[in-house]
Amino acid sequence: MNITILGAGNMGRGLVKQLSKAGHQITVTARDLDKAARLASEFAGVTAAPAATAPGASNVVIVATGYADAVPALTSLGDLSGKVVLDISNPLTADYMGLTIGHSTSAAEEIAAAFPAAQVVKAFNTVFAQVLADGPELNGHQVPVYYAADSERARQTAHALIDSIGFAAVDAGPLKNARYLEPVGGLNIYFAYGAARGTSIAPAWIGIE
């Protein structure tokens, strides 16, 4: 697939590493274009481009920024009509120990409302950058990536991308179920930092294939 990754931080780096290794064509862009260019230079099949031209022929855009920056960052890409937009964010408080929205909405739903012509899918928000970068297995177990979307095309795209990099793709239902996935992401962050368990962890449901 042709994929634009918006963001050159730790999650963006992990996604670039895994998706390029799987043979996808990646364009990476970021607020700091020099940082995006340095990241692109490390991996085969990856280029960097300014936000306005980055989407190009990409049929998938992955927004690998914090939630607060997601809508402005996506707006900088221009028209996203018909594109699958994959949101990996959690709407975290400043201390990372809570969520700023929930129950009646989610980060993914707010992004979808801001870009109604795009097809938004929630995914990767329960996977730490370290786990993503290290690969699809953790302590002998395949790491699950849960995804939620209203669009069948978005669900199929997310499943194919996750499967292509060796993680276990788990359909978590419609986009409103991001209201459940984001608190799971928040709990994962608590275990890692609040409970000092470290980031080599990932949530999983026993019995789900």
Salt bridges, closest charged atoms under 4 A:
GLU42 OE1 - ARG13 NH1 2.66
ASP87 OD2 - LYS122 NZ 2.68
GLU109 OE2 - ARG179 NH2 2.78
GLU152 OE1 - ARG155 NH2 2.57
GLU182 OE2 - LYS122 NZ 2.75
